[in-house]
């Protein structure tokens, strides 16, 4: 990450030196079998010199150390589906680590020259330039692993906290963030006043004469105590491990994990559609397909799907999000509407074959403004459940329907139990597609308004306490 902050004069000096790179370097690169390696002037920005064997050795060892941290954290390589190299420079580590983790790879850095080289030569990853301060150009919760080598070792405390918050945002719940810091072994190299500051505050941001004219004031050398890291980093993550000298025996390696919402984890969420400018499933693997002209607008916890209220505008979730059998399930969503319409449905386009419709206003029983769950048994039988209160007043509401294996159906509105009605369990057919926003079978009851953060719990009936916990987190932002 440091390379993008270099002054033009220093850049040009190092680039000129790269013209003297020997043929031996090219031979070393070929013998390493690692694929393309950045030219000397880019390597020097992250490695500090023209030593190609050292550059390769440090990158390879860093990859091994990071891989070891992943395994110690209890993760398997197949658990890592998307990885971000934060402060990737010219790819010193990613050229090795991508061989160990068969994932989708991304790299970001403040240095446009290094990123340009990576984009041209490292085709197995998507690279981009980031600004000195957040945000990054990635959706919430997209990465299973983020790592940053020698980034926090140079940021002042304000910048450090900004980036910890941003890395938390782009990491999925349960995902890992691996970062390095200058720990206790580096303190002896500091002047007494800086050693004392680390002992008193746990962190010292130390300007260095050699870099003062090269980097901005907020980017110098930073030193941390283990106690500070565990205390302050835990504001953003669970600190899983702190390994002195854990990266190349030089910098301490910190393993962080983004916590999973305990209410959601205990409930066993299976599918989740947040509406964050896509129809992707952040709880599972059943990504949806947008049909028609849906848009995205600000919701209450992020972005929301905006449905126009006309037939032919919905989200097709396919069958991987479909409910099965006559057991428990829970569906929740944040909605805002002044009309009636389908929130989510599992429907057969030809028959009544183990289906449901969760809507405002009912599908077969006219109940304007009220929540309704219609279930269809094999053949032509059907039953309808209706809430007591209405939800079509133009305000945001957190709505939940719980179907128990006994057949009882409960509605919760904004965390409060609205009604509980006994019924006969209807076996649902998992081969049917699930849709958000319309009864696609008949092209009726299109939703008119906003739907946000649809959550499906297949096989789980959330308790009233769990629903209250989830609602409390949401209602703090409901206007």
DAHU-V53641 format. One record per pair of residues at least 12 apart in sequence whose C-alpha atoms are under 6 Angstrom apart, sorted by sequence separation. I is the first residue (numbers start at 1). J is the second residue. D is the distance in whole Angstrom. If there is no record, write none. Layout:
{{I/J/D} {I/J/D}}
This chain:
{{242/254/5} {271/283/4} {294/306/6} {345/357/4} {359/371/6} {373/385/5} {400/412/5} {409/421/5} {207/220/5} {241/254/6} {270/283/6} {271/284/5} {294/307/6} {359/372/5} {372/385/5} {399/412/6} {408/421/5} {241/255/5} {270/284/6} {344/358/5} {358/372/6} {372/386/4} {399/413/5} {408/422/4} {206/221/5} {240/255/5} {343/358/6} {358/373/5} {371/386/6} {398/413/6} {408/423/5} {205/221/6} {240/256/5} {343/359/5} {357/373/6} {371/387/5} {398/414/5} {407/423/5} {112/129/6} {205/222/5} {239/256/5} {342/359/4} {357/374/5} {370/387/6} {397/414/6} {407/424/5} {204/222/6} {238/256/6} {341/359/6} {356/374/5} {407/425/4} {88/107/6} {106/125/5} {108/127/6} {110/129/5} {204/223/5} {237/256/6} {238/257/5} {277/296/6} {341/360/5} {356/375/4} {370/389/6} {406/425/6} {88/108/6} {89/109/6} {105/125/5} {106/126/5} {107/127/5} {108/128/5} {109/129/5} {110/130/5} {203/223/6} {237/257/5} {292/312/6} {293/313/6} {340/360/5} {355/375/6} {370/390/4} {82/103/5} {87/108/6} {88/109/6} {106/127/6} {108/129/6} {109/130/6} {203/224/5} {237/258/5} {292/313/4} {340/361/5} {355/376/5} {369/390/5} {18/40/5} {81/103/5} {82/104/5} {83/105/5} {84/106/5} {85/107/5} {86/108/5} {87/109/4} {202/224/6} {291/313/5} {354/376/5} {369/391/6} {18/41/5} {82/105/6} {84/107/5} {202/225/5} {291/314/5} {354/377/5} {369/392/5} {77/101/6} {90/114/5} {291/315/6} {352/376/6} {354/378/5} {89/114/6} {290/315/5} {353/378/5} {15/41/5} {202/228/5} {289/315/6} {14/41/5} {276/303/5} {289/316/5} {352/379/6} {142/170/6} {143/171/5} {144/172/6} {153/181/5} {275/303/6} {288/316/5} {352/380/6} {140/169/5} {141/170/5} {142/171/6} {143/172/6} {153/182/6} {275/304/5} {288/317/4} {340/369/6} {63/93/6} {140/170/5} {141/171/4} {142/172/6} {145/175/6} {147/177/6} {149/179/6} {150/180/6} {275/305/5} {141/172/4} {144/175/4} {145/176/5} {146/177/5} {147/178/5} {148/179/5} {149/180/6} {145/177/6} {147/179/6} {387/419/6} {59/92/5} {63/96/6} {59/93/4} {63/97/5} {286/320/5} {286/321/6} {60/96/6} {182/223/5} {183/224/5} {3/45/5} {182/224/6} {183/225/6} {156/205/6} {377/426/6} {415/467/6} {339/392/6} {415/468/5} {338/392/4} {337/392/5} {338/393/5} {338/394/5} {415/471/5} {337/394/5} {414/471/6} {336/394/6} {336/395/6} {402/461/6} {83/143/6} {336/396/5} {82/143/5} {86/147/6} {87/148/6} {335/396/6} {82/144/5} {83/145/5} {84/146/5} {85/147/5} {86/148/5} {156/218/6} {335/397/5} {83/146/6} {334/397/6} {80/144/5} {155/219/5} {334/398/4} {154/219/5} {333/398/6} {154/220/5} {333/399/6} {154/221/4} {332/399/6} {153/221/6} {154/222/5} {332/400/4} {153/222/5} {182/251/5} {183/252/6} {331/400/6} {181/251/6} {331/401/5} {180/251/6} {181/252/5} {330/401/6} {180/252/5} {330/402/4} {180/253/5} {329/402/6} {354/427/6} {355/428/6} {179/253/6} {180/254/6} {329/403/5} {354/428/4} {179/254/5} {328/403/6} {354/429/5} {178/254/6} {328/404/4} {178/255/5} {328/405/5} {327/405/4} {177/256/5} {326/405/6} {176/256/6} {176/257/5} {175/257/6} {174/257/6} {175/258/6} {174/258/5} {348/432/6} {173/258/5} {174/259/6} {347/432/6} {1/87/4} {173/259/6} {174/260/6} {173/260/5} {346/433/6} {1/89/6} {346/434/4} {345/434/6} {345/435/5} {344/435/6} {344/436/4} {349/441/5} {343/436/6} {344/437/6} {343/437/5} {342/437/5} {342/438/5} {326/425/5} {326/426/5} {326/427/4} {325/427/4} {325/428/5} {342/445/6} {324/428/5} {341/445/5} {324/429/6} {341/446/5} {342/447/5} {4/110/5} {324/430/5} {341/447/4} {4/111/3} {323/430/6} {1/109/5} {3/111/5} {322/430/5} {1/110/6} {319/431/6} {322/434/6} {337/449/5} {319/432/6} {336/449/6} {319/433/5} {336/450/5} {318/433/5} {335/450/5} {318/434/6} {335/451/5} {317/434/5} {334/451/6} {317/435/6} {334/452/5} {316/435/5} {315/435/5} {333/453/6} {315/436/5} {333/454/4} {314/436/6} {332/454/6} {314/437/5} {332/455/5} {314/438/6} {331/455/6} {331/456/5} {330/457/5} {329/457/6} {329/458/5} {329/459/5} {328/459/5} {329/460/5} {330/461/5} {311/443/6} {328/460/5} {329/461/5} {328/461/5} {311/446/6} {323/458/6} {310/446/6} {309/446/5} {309/447/5} {309/448/4} {307/447/6} {308/448/5} {307/448/5} {307/449/5} {306/449/6} {306/450/5} {305/450/6} {305/451/5} {304/451/6} {304/452/5} {275/452/6} {274/452/6} {274/453/4} {273/453/5} {273/454/5} {65/247/6} {272/454/6} {272/455/4} {271/455/6} {62/247/6} {271/456/5} {270/456/6} {270/457/5} {269/457/5} {263/466/6} {7/214/5} {6/214/5} {6/215/6} {5/215/6}}
